[in-house]
Amino acid sequence: MLQEDDASQLQCCVVVERLNQSGQAIKRQVIRKAGVVLGRNEFQEIILRVHDGKVPQNYPLKDFQLFTRFAKDGKCTVKLLPENIQVLISNCPPHRLNVFLKTLSIKYQAWKTGTPLTDRAKLNAGLPRSFDTISPLQQKDVQKANELRSKVNAPLTSKRLLERNLNTITGRQQVKRSRTDCDSSLVKALPPSKRPALSLPAARQLTRGQAAVLSAVLSGKNVFFTGSAGTGKSFLLKRIVGSLPPKSTYATASTGVAACHIGGTTLHSFAGMGSGVAPLEQCLELAQRPGVLQHWTSCRHLVIDEVSMVDGQFFDKLEAVARSVRRSSQPFGGIQLIMCGDFLQLPPVSRGKDKASFCFQARSWRKVVQVNMELTEVRRQTDQSFISLLQAVRVGRVTEEVTAKLMQSAYHKIERDGILATRLCTHKDDVELTNENKLQQLPGAEHVFEALDSDPALVKTIDSQSPVSRLLQLKVGAQVMLTKNLDVQRGLVNGARGVVVDFLPGKQGLPRVRFLCGATEVLKQERWMFKAGGGLYLSRQQLPLKLAWAISIHKSQGMTLDCVEISLARVFESGQAYVALSRARSLEGLRVMDFDPHVVRADPEVLLFYRKLRKERLLLQASMDEFVGQSNKENQRL
């Protein structure tokens, strides 16, 4: 398998088409398991090499167009203009494809700043044919590419030449029929002076622990990774999904909102077994329906987020169904499992009087999971004393110091610039009632924004996964929260708090929002994509906002809140207090009302599971250290 940071190579499906003058394919070659490599020939020209394991085909990238509208789905097209050939890439891990395309873009533009050899010079050179894999991206490549893009005020002739070179890589077509799918992910179709500066691919943003998890996943192991709130589990999971082939990878989560965060579907929807409470025989019948069976048989990598909320009995049924429908005796029918969650946060929902069991208590858990890993570096908070406080609450240990700090927080003045604290509630009904009442109390006209759904008949399915509601009512002064990452650098991220300051005049009347990070933005509709049963894709277009006087603890999972007020009086589950407290970015931005140490609880069975997990990891590390030590002694003796 390729190394994660190898930006010059892809493993994917490739179709090579030779086109006639009207753009129709007259010859077609399909390579289902192809290798695609970026390299240079003897003249230092960039070459795209496609090989099927037998005879490689080399395509010089002198004048080409790049179509990347579906790069997020692992697809793109490279069209070679003089040769009238197009190379269609599909089923490529999206993250790897993104880094590959950025490498191609920067290397190509850096090469354009040089002086390419003329055909006569090439003939005179008489060099033997060669192909060398392109070198890794360096800062000098980025500088050269950005120099080319900055020459806007050059003389007219050179400016036109410059724009022609840039249009080639950005996919602007010099034909009458415009295409909207040209390069939507690399260099935007903007005037060069307004294009953002190119930079090295952000391929090394993972912590050491995150990189180790990704490496274990890419090696084919069944992995469960955990970590406290704010250790970047969701971030890593998105990276993992983007590093696996799209056609055989199914991203799922125990809840609809969590599934939306990773661009997947709910685990129950994937499994097709209804609620999963039916007997195993009935679950097997449900899983063998045509649309559902296709999920099970085509799946090679199954990602499950928020696995702490998956019931142990349901997990055992999933494992049995997987073996049966895939006709395999291997654990989980040979599907690679990548599971993520924190069992010290929200537990599975109990049905009836019986307490739901955790996943790790399932009979098949130890048989299925090959590697357990724990992320320890907290990124959400930076104050070490607050991190220590949260870690103590996570394991249910409330000292006098922790109690004193949380009780003192009740006097924190965290409102600023008209932005009030968001209250975290344990019950959904409290959230809806609070937001409705607060909105009605505001003076002025109410503006209603209705979502545009791809299939109004399936509005319930969309509602269950969407972070935004179908109807959004706003007024000037409404407390709101951003529900999508718009500009991470400026702090416009999922969970960012703001207040509506006015509405633009006109038919749309879009809201202008002042955020706590200092930015004031006019919010426009954004699109969310959801996966439903039978491979159906659904979408919702809506303003990326929700009312934020109150939010439920369940819906806050994965969010980072700048100013939050919490009442823990009605906490009813183990881990619920920890989830609520760990949403806060800092102790200064947190206000805890009526704190009672007795509401902070950690399930003793979960604590025992984590103690065993860490003990096994320490024993494994000790044996590895001993092995390395013995190997070093043997080498010295030889």
N, C-alpha and C positions, 0 to 999 in steps of 0.2 A: 504494500500500500504506500502511496505517496506520503512524504512528510508534510505536515500541516503548513509549514512556512515556505514550501517550495512554490514560488509564485509563477514560475515559467512553464509549468506542466499541468495538464488536466487529464483525467480519465473520465470518459463520457461516451455518449452516442453521437456519431457524426454522420451527416449526409452531405455528400459532395455532388453538386448539380452543375452541369454545363448548360448554359442558356443560349437560345438563339437571339436574333435581333429584337424580337418582340417580348423577350423576357420569359419565354416558356422553356421548361427543362427538356432537353433533347437526350440527355444521358444522366443517369442517376446511380450513385454508388452509396450503399448503406453499410456503415461499420458500427455494429451495436456496442462493441467494446473497443473503443479507439483510444489511442494516446495522442494528445495534442501538445506540441512542444514549441516554445518560442526560441529561436536561435538566430545566428548570423552566419552568412556565407563568407567566402574568401575575400569579398569586397566590403565586408562589414555591413551589408544590407540585412534588414530584419526579414527573417524567414518564418513562415508558419508551416510546421511539419505535422502531417497527419499520418499515423501508421496503424496498421491492423495487426502488428506482430510479425509481418512478413516483409512487405515492400513499402518503405516510407515514401510519401509524396510531399514534395517541397513546393510551397507557394510564396514567392517574393511579395512582401507587403510594400509596394511602391506607391500605388494609387488605389485606395480601397475605401469602402464605406462600412460603417459598423452600426448594426441595429441591436439595441439593448433594452427595448421596452419590456421584455419578459425575463430580464436577467435575474430578477428575484425568484423566478421559477426555475432557474438553472438553464435558461435558453438564450442564445444570441445568434446572430448571423454576420459573417464576414463576406462582403461582396467584393471580388477582385475585378476592377473596372476594365482594364484593357483586355484581360483574358475572358471576361464575361462568365466567370465562375463564382458560385457562392458556396460557402462552407457553413452548414447549419449545425450548430452545437446544441445538444439537449441532454437532459438527465445529468446535469453537472452540479455538484455541490455548490449552492448559490454563493456562499462566502468565498470559496476558492475561485469561482468564476469572476467575482467582483475584483478580487486582488489581481487575478490574471489580466483582466481588461484594463485595470489601472496601470499595471506594469507595461502592457502594450502601449497604452496612450502616452505615458511619460517617455518610454524608450524611443518611440517613433518620433515624438516631437523633439527630443534631444538630438536624435540622428539628423533631423531636418535642419538643425542649426549648423551642421557641418557642410562640407562641399562634396556631394556625391560624385563618384567617378563617371565620366562619359563612357559611352559604348566603345569608343576608340581606345580610351585609356585601359578599359577592361581587357580588350584584345591584346594590347601591348604588354599588359602585366603578366600574362601567361601563367597565372597561379593555378596550382592543383585544386580541384574541387574539395570543399570542406564544409562541415556543418558543426558549429559549436553552440551548445546551449547558452542562451543569453545570460549574462552575469546578473547577480541580484541588484535590485534598485539601490542607488546611492544618492546622497544629497546633491551631488554635482549633476546627476541626470535631471533632478527636479529643477535645479537652478537654470540649466540650459533650456528646458521646456518652458519655464516661466519667462525667460528672456524673450523667447520667440513670441509668446502671447502678449508681451508688453509693448511690442514695436508698433503701436497704433499710429503714432505720428510720423512714421517713416514716409518717404516720398511715395507718390501715388502708385507707381509701377511696382515697387517692392511691397507696398501695402497690399495690393491686389494679389500678388504672388503669395504673400503671407496668409491672407484670408483663404486662398485656394488650398494651401497646405492644411490649414486648420479645419476647413470644411470637410476635407477628406476624412480626417480622424473623427470629427464630431458627427459625421453622417449627414450633413446637409446635402441634399441632392440637387444637382443642377439640371433638373427636368421639370416639366410643367406640373406633373401630378405630385403633390406634396405628400410626404409620409410623416405621420406623427409618432412613429415608433423609433425614430433615429436617436440613438444615444441619450437615453433618459437618465442614465446613471453616472456618466463620466463627465465630460466637458459640456456644459449646457449650451444651448443655441443662443448665446448672448453676444453682444459686441465684445471683442477681446478686452476692452478696458474695464468691463463690468463682470467678467468671469472671475470666480474665486480662484486664488492662487492654488496650483497643484501642490500636493504634499505626498509624502511617503504613505503607502497603505498602512492603516492602523492595525497591523497584524500582531503587534507585540503588546497589546493592552492587557493581556491576561496576567493575573498574578501567578506565582509559582504553583500554588495549589490548583488553580483553575487549569493551567497548562497541563498538569499531571492528569487531571480528570479527562481533558480532551484527548490526550495521548492514549489513555486506557480505552476510551470509546473508539478511537480510530484503529486501535489494534484488534477490535472485534469482540472485546470482553462485554459481558453483562454487568453494568455498573449501577450502583446506587450511590449518589453523592448527597451529602447533607451539609448543614452549616447554620449558624444563627442568622437572624434577620440582618440584612444589609451586607452579606458577604458576596453578593453578586451571583446568586444561584440562577435567577431568571436571565440575567445577561449572558451567563455561560451557556444556559440551555439554548438560547437563540443562536449562539455561536456554534453549538453542536449540531443543531438542526440545519444550519447553513453549511455545515461541513460534510453532510451525508447526501447521497444521491436522492433527489426529490421523488422519483417514481416509486421507490421501495421504502421510503421513510414516512412514517405517520406520526405527527406531533399531536399529542393528546394531553388533557389535564382533567383533574377530578371535578372542576367547576368550569362553567362557560366563560366567565371573565378571565380566569387564568389561561384558558385555551386561546382566547382572543389575543392575549399578550404575546403568545409564541406563534401565532398564525396557524393554529390547529383547530381541532374539534374536541368535544368532550369524550372521555374514555368510554362512556356508556353508548354514545353515538357510534363510535368506531366498532365496538364489540357487537352492537345490534342485538343485545340480550335484554332489552327493556331495562327495568330497575335492577335486574340481577337477583331478585329474591325468589324467582321460580326454581323448581328442582333442576338439577343438572341436565336431565334428559330433555326438558323443555327448552333450556338455554341452548343446547346443541341444535335443536330444530330451528330455533330463531336465527342462530348464527349461520345456518346453511341456506338462508334465503339468497337468491342470486346477487343482489347488490351488496349484501353484507359479506358473503363468502368471498367475493373478489378482494375485499379489504384484507381478509385473513390470509389468502393465498399469495397475494402480491407483496405483502409486508415482509421486509427483511430487518428493519430497524423500527422498534416501537418506543417512542419517547412518552413518558408519563410525568407530568409536572404536578406538584402538590399531592404527592402520593401519600402523605400523612393522612389525607382525608378519604383514602380508598379503604373500604372495609376488607378485613382479612379473608372472610368467607367469599366475597366477590372476587378477590384476587385468585383464590384457589380454583374457582369456577373458570376464570379467564384462562388459567394455565391448562386446565383439563380440556377446555374447548379448543385451545390452540393446538394441542397435540392431536386431538381427534380430527378436526377439519383439515389439518395440514398433513395428516397421516404420517406423523413422525413421533418417535419415542423420545426424542430429545426434549430437555426442559423447555417449556413454552413453545414447543413445536419447532425449535431451531431459530426462532426469532431473537434477534439481539435486543435486549431490554436496556434502556437508559432511563433511570428513575431518579427523581429529584424531590426533595421535600425535607421539612423539619418536623419530626414527630413531637417536639416540644412546643409546637405552635398549635394550630387548630386540629382536633381529632376527627375521626369519621363521625358522621351523623348517625345517632342511634335510632333505630326504628322499633317502636313499642317499648316494653319495659327492659328488654335485654340490652346490655351495653355492647356497642359495636366493638369488634376486635381490630387491632392494628394490623397493617400489612405484614410487619415483621413477625407476627404471631401466626401467619398462614403456614400450613403444612409444607407448602412448596417453596417458601421464601429462600431458605438456605440452599435448596437444590438449584434454584434459578440464579440467585445473585452470586457472581464470581468475585467482584471487587467492591468493597465498601470504602468510601473516601469522605473526608470531612474538610470543608473550607473553614479557615479560621481567621483570615484577614478581613476585618470589618471595614467597609468603604462608605457606608451611609453616614456614619458619625465619625468625627475626627477627635472629639474630646475623650481622652482615655478614661477619665473618671466616670463619664456618662456611659461609656462602653462597658466598664466594669460593673456599674450599677445594673445595666440591662442583662449582663451575663448572670448576675446573681438572681435576678427576677426570673430569668429563663429556667433555671433549675429549681425554682421555688424557695430560694434561700433569701429571706428578708431580714437583714441585720438592722440594728438600731440606726446605723448611719444611713442605710438605704431608706428606711422609714422617714427619718428626719428630712432628707433631701426631697422626697416626694411630697411630704406634707407641706414643706416650705414652698414648693412650686405652686401651691394654690394662690399665692400672692403675686405671682409673676404677671407683669403687665406686658402682654405679647402682641397687643393690637398696634398697628402702625399704618399710616397713610390711608385710613378708612377701611383697612382690611382686618376683619375680625377673625378670631380663632375658630377653627373647624372643630365641632364637638363630635367625638367618636362615640357611637352608641352600640350597645350590645344587641338591640332589637331593631329590625327593619321598620316596624310600624312607627317607632319613635323618630326615626330619620325622616320619613315622609311627612309626618305631622309637623315637625319642627320647621322643615324647609317651606312647606305650604303656608304656615302661619306667618313666618318671617317675611315671605314675599308679599303676602296680602297687607301686611302692616306698612309697607313702603308706599309713599305717595307716587303719583305719576301714572302714565299709561303703561299697560303691560304689552310686551312684544312677544308674540308666539312664533316659534320656528319649528316647522314640521320636517321630519326626516324624509328623505327619498330612499325607499327600500327597493331592492331589485325584484322582490316578490312579496307584495303586500299580503298575500294569502298565508305566508309563512312568518308573519310578524312575531308570533310567540317564540319561534326558534331563534329569530334574530335578537329579540329582547333578552333571551337567556344568555347570549354570548356577548352582546354589545355593551361597551362601557358608557354609551350615551343613550338617552331615551328617545322615543319616537317623537314626543312633543317636549319642547323646551320653552318654559315661560321665564322671561327676564324683565327686569325694570332697572332704571338707573339706581345704583346703590346695592344691587343684588350681589351677594357674596358667591363667587364662583371658583371652580377648580378646573385646571386644564386636564384633559383626559388623553393627551397624546404628546409625544416628544416632537416639538416643532423646531426648537433651536437649543440644543443642549449647552452650547458654549455660553449662551446668554441667560441660561437658567429657565428657559421655557420648556419644562419637562412635565411628564405625567405626574400630576399631584401638585403642580405649582399653583399657589393661591393668588387670587386677584379680586377686583371689584369692578363692576360695570360703571363707567363714568359717563357715557352717552351713547347714542346711536347715530349712525350716518344717515343723512337725509336721503330720501328715495324709496323706491319700492322694496328693496331688500332690507334696508334699515339695519345693516350689520352692526353688532355691538363693538364699542371700543373698551378695552379692558386694561386697567392699570394693575400690574403684577408686583408682588412683594420684591422680586428681583430687581425692580427699577424700570423694567420695560413697559411701554404702553403700546398695545397692539390692536389692530382691527382684525377680528377673528372671522375667517371665512370657512365655508363647509369643507370638511375633510371626509375621506372615504375609509371605511373599515371593511375588510373582507373576512368572511366566515365560511367554514366548511361544514356542510350538513351531511346527512346520510346519503349513501349512494353516489358519493363523489361530487355532489352538487355544491356549487359555490354560490354564496349569498353575499350581498353587500348592503351597507347603509351609509348614506351621505347625511351628515349633520354637523352642526357647530361642535368643535371639540371642547365642550364645556358641560359642567353639571353644577347644580346648586350646591353650595358648600357650607351652609350654616351647620349642617350635620351630615355624617356619613357613617355607614355601619362598619364594624370592625372586620366583618367578612369581606366587604367590598374594598377595604383599605389595604388588603394584603398586596405586597409588592410596591406600594406607594411610599414616597418620602414626602412628609408634610413639614412645612416651614413653621407653622403656628397651629398648635392643636390643643384642644381642651378635652379632658377625659373624665368621665364619671364611671367609677368601677363598682358602684353600689350594686348593679344588677348582673355582674359577671356570673356566669353559670357553667362555664367549661374550663377544664385545665388548659393552661396556655393562653387563654383569652386575654388576660391582663398583660402578658408579655407582648403579644401581637400588637395590642393597642399602644403600649408605651414605646415599642421599638419603631413605630411609624415616624416618631419625631426625629428631626435632624440634629437637634441639640436640646440640652436640658433647659436652656434659656427660652426656647420656643415651645415649651411644654407647660401646661397647667393641669394638675391633677386635683380634682375636687373630691372631697370626702374620702380620702384614702384610708383603706382598711387592710392591714397586712394579711388578714386571713383570706382575702380573695385571690392572693397570689398562690397558685398551686401548679405543681408539675406532677404528671402521672408517674407513680413509682415504677410501673412496668417499663415505661419509656426510659426513665433514668437508668434502670438496670440494663436495658438494651444498649444505651450509649456507653455505659461503663465496659460492657463486654466488647463493643466495637473498638474502643480505644485500646483496650488490653490486647486484642488480637493484632491491632496495627503496631503496637509497641513491640510485641513478640516477633512480628514479621520483620520490622526494621532491625531488631537485634540480630536475627538470623542472617539478614542481608549483610549487615556490618561484619558479622563473623566470617561469612563467605568471602567478602572482599578482602578482609584481613588475611585469611588463609591463602587466597590467590596471590596477594602481594608477597607473602613469605616464600611461596613456591617460586615466584618470578625472581626473587632475590637469590634464592638457592641455586637456580639455574644460571 
